[in-house]
Amino acid sequence: MRKRISLSAMFTLLALLILLALAACDGGLPQTVTTAPTQGAANTEQQLQATIEALQTVVVEQDADAPDPTEQSTTDIENDTTSQPTAEGAQEPEATEVPVAAATEEVTEVPNAQDGTPLPPGEVPSEPLIVVALGDSLTEGQGDTPAGGGYPARLLALIRPIRSDTAMINLGVSGYTSQQMIEQELPAALDANPDIALVWIGGNNLWNNGGPEREESDLSVFRADIDTTLRSLTTKGVRVFVGLVVDQAKSPYATSPNGAALDPEGVAHMSHLVTEFNKIVSAKAAQYGVTTVDTYNTTIFTDPATLAEDEAHPNAAGYDLITRIWFEAIRPALK
């Protein structure tokens, strides 16, 4: 540590030097001394020198205790860094939260297909309705009488007393799979700007399945097609009803030599696919806020009294029963 004399100590030392000079001059002006000093002067000088040395010792000790302003400890520097005040107007940086992906929201309302006005779930516009039916031969009405028109025509007859002037557009085509439905029927359904859509598909996917070794592919295709159909319709605000897939492996046609002639393994696999298809339908319906229609738990496709001559499609009596199933599903939306 470097030794320094404070200003007050320097003044004290200067005063003592002046007293020493006065004592040496015997009260007059300073004179050149060539002889040895007298005994009194010598004593005075010794006392003064002792006093000066003592004073220097005190000053040095005080300076040793005082911090050097040119030096600063590492701790002080760290403390200064963390405790420095923020410049006026500046703000401390705030931690930014990473947004969490939002989970899928439950469908609580659908927009009116006509003008986009939100509607409560399960309701449709109060004006006359446009209804489209998408599907295969069961929607087209194969097996019905020539004037029957399948279930869509019968359903329209039940809707009109509640909603007069309602229009029904039957887009069902015999033999269509789910892929053909989205390619050929779905664009026409969307162009019609409907209020209600009825979707019932999957039978021909079953009849044309690739066997157990192609099961994953068959399920993947059906899942994608149902997703595309329901998403496309609900995005436009259409109130959608989707029918469960019928287990036609239980129909007489499935094992008849004049029909599909399936062996037991083929029947079992087809019934297994029906279960998996209906899981997909139910899951996608829940995802898009769509109503499922239970067309699975019925004897229409096993009872000869409700089957056409081909033993695969309903007859007029069978379509009457199918119509009632669909009407009971959609009637709450018509009020």
N, C-alpha and C positions, 0 to 999 in steps of 0.2 A: 504493500500500500504506500503511495507517495505521500511525504510529509508536507503539510501546508500550514501557514500561520494565518489565523483569521484576522480580520481588520481590527477588531477590538483589542486583540493581543498586540498588534503592531503599535497602536496608539499608546498602550500601557508601557511597552518597551521604550518607545520614544521619550515618554515623560521621565522614565528612570534615567535615560541617558542625559537628559537636560539637567536633572538634579545632580548627577555625577559631575557634569562640567562646572556647575555652580560651586559645588563643594571644592573642586580643584582650584578654582580661581579665588577662593576666600572672599566671595562677595563682589569681586571686580571683574574686569574684562579678562578673558583668558590670557595667560602668559606662558611663554615657552619654559618648560621645566627641564633643566639639565641635570639637576641633582635628584637623588632618590627622594621619593615622596616622604612626607612626615609619617610618623606612626599612625596619627589619627586619619590622615588621608588614606593610608594603606588599608586601615581597618574598614574605612568607608567603601573603598573600592572592592574589597573582598566581600563585604556584605551585599553590595550592589550586584557583583558578579554572581553570587549565589542565588540572589533573587531572580536575576535574568535567566539562569539555567533552570530554576524551578518553574518559572513562567513558561519557558519553552517546552519543558516536559509536559506541563498541563495542556498546552495548546496542541502538542503532538498527540496526546492521548485522546483529546476530544475529537481531533480530526480522524483518528483511527476508528472511533466508534461511528462516525457519520458516514452515510453511504456515498460512494463516488457517483456524481451525477452523470459521468460519461459511461458508466457501466450499469447493466441491468441483468438481473438473473433470468435464466430460462423460464422459471416459474412465473416471474412477473410478465415476461413477454407473452406467455400462453394465456395468463389471466387477462392481459390487456386485449388480446385478440378476441377472446370470447365475451368480454364485457364492454367492448366498444359500442357506443350508442349508434343506432341506425341513423343515417343521414336524413335530414328533414325531408319529408315527402316520400322517402323510400319505404317499401313494404317488405316484410320478411316473406320469403317464398313459402307458399303453402303446398302441402303434400297433395298430389293429384290422385284420386281414386280411379282404379281401373274398372270400367263398367263391366258388370257381370251380364253375360248374355241372358237375356230374358228367356224365361221359360215359355212354352206354347200357351197362348191365352185361350180360355174356354169361350166358345161361341155363345154370345148372349143376345145377339140380334142380327138380322139379315136385312140388307137394303131392298127396297121395292125395285123389282126389275124394270118397272115403267119409268120412275123418276128418281130413283136412288134414295128416297126417303127411308130412314131406318124403320123397321117394323119389329115388334116383339117376336120372340121365337115362336114358331108354330102358326103364325098368322100370315095371311096373304092379302093383297089389296082388295078393297071392297068392290071395285068395279068388275065387270066381266073378265073372266080369266082366260089365259092361254095355257093349255096343258100339252106337254109333249111326252110321248112314250117311246123309250129306246129299248131295244132288245132283239131277240131272235124270233123263232117261229112261235113261241109262247106269247109273244107280244103281237106279232102279225095276226095270229088267230088260226094257225093251221089246225085242222081237225074240226073246226066249227062249221056251222051251216054257211052257205054262201052269203047270206044276208046278216050273219051274226056279228062279224067284225071283231071277234075275240073279246078280251076283257076291256080294252080301251073304249070301244063303242058302247058297251053296257055301262061302263063307269060314267061316261058322259051323260047318259040318261038319268043317272042317279044324282049327278052334280047340278044339272040345270034347274031342278026345282028349288035349289038353294041359291045358286048363282046363275041366273038366266043369261043367255047369250054367251055362255062359256064355249070356247072352241077346243077341240081335241085334235092333235096331230099325231098320227100313228106312224112312227118311223121304223118299226120292227121289220126285220127281214129274215126269212127262214134260212137257217144254215150259218148265220153270222156268229163268229167268235167275238170275244171282247176286243181283240185288235181291230177287226173289221168294223165293229161298232164305233170306235173312236175315230177311225179313218173316214167312214162314210156317213154315219148318223149324227155324231156329235157336232160337226160343223153346221149341219142343217138345224139342229136343235138350238144352238146358240144364235143363229141368224133369226130364228123365230121370236126371239126376245120373250121367252115364256115366263109365266109366274110360277108354274109348278112343273117339275120333271119327274117322270117315273122311270126308273132304271131297273131292268131285270135281265141279266145276262149270265152266261157261264156254262149252259148245258152243252154247247158244241165244243167248248174247251175240254169238257170231260170226255165226250165221245172221241175226241182226237188227241187224247193225252198220250205222252210218250212212254208210259210204263214207269215202274219204280226207278229205273236208272235216269229218267228225265224229270223226275218229280220237282227238283229244285228249280229247274228251268221253267216248268209249267207254272209253278207258284209265283216265280218272279215276274213272269209275263202278266199273269192275271192281276197281281198286286199293282203293277205299274199302270195297267189299263184302268183299274177301278180308281186309283189315285187321280189319274189324269181326268177322268170323267167327272168325279165329284168335285175336284178342285176347280175345274173349268166352269162348271155350272154354278157353284156357290160363289165364286168370285164375281159373277154377274148378278148376284142377288137372287138366284132362283131357289125356290123352296123345293128341296129334293127328297124323294122317297126311293129307297133302294130295296129290292126284293132279295131274300135269301135264295141261294142256289138249291134247286130241287134235286133230290137223290134219285135220278132216273135209273140207277143201277138196280133199284127195287122194282122197276116196272117190268111187265111181262116181255116187253120188247128187248130188254137187255140180254136175256138168255134164250130167246126164241131162235130156232134155226132160220126163220124167215126175217129175223131182226139182226141184232148185233152179235148174237151167239157168243157171248162172253163166257169164259170158263170161270170157275170159282175164284181163282186168283185175280182175274180181271175185274170181277164184280167187287171183290174186297178192296182192291186198289182204287176203283172208281168211288166207292163209298168213303174211303179214306180221304180222297181228294176233295169230296164234297165238304167234309168236316173242315179241312184246311181252308178251302175257298170261303166258307162262311165265317171263319175266324178273321180272314182278311176283310170281308165285307163289313163285319161288325166293327173292327178296329178303324177302318177308314171312315165309316159312318160317324163314329164317335169323334174322330179327328176333325171332321168338317161340319159337325153339327147337323148331320143328316138323319132322317128317321128310317129305321129298318122296318121292313114289312115281312112278317113271318109266313112266307110261302113254303117253308120247309116242313113244318109239322102238320102234314095233311095226308089224307088217304086218296087224294084225287088221282095220283099217278100209280096207284096199286089196285084201285077198285075198278073192275070192268064196267061198272055202271056209269062211270064218269070218264071213261077212255074212248077215244075214237077207234076206228077199225085197225089202225096201224099199231095200236097198243102202246104208243109212245106219247101222243098228244091228247089233251082233253077233248071231249066232245062238248056239245052245247051245254049240257048239265054241268060238266066240269068247269067250263068258263063262267057259268053263273056263280059257282062257288068261289072261283078265283076273284071275280069281280067284287064279291062281298068282302073278301079279305082286304083288297086294296081300298075299298070305300071306307071300311071301318078305320083304316090307318090314316086316311087323309081328311075324314069328316071333321075332326076338331079344328083343322086349319081353315075350314070354310065358314065358320061362324062369324 
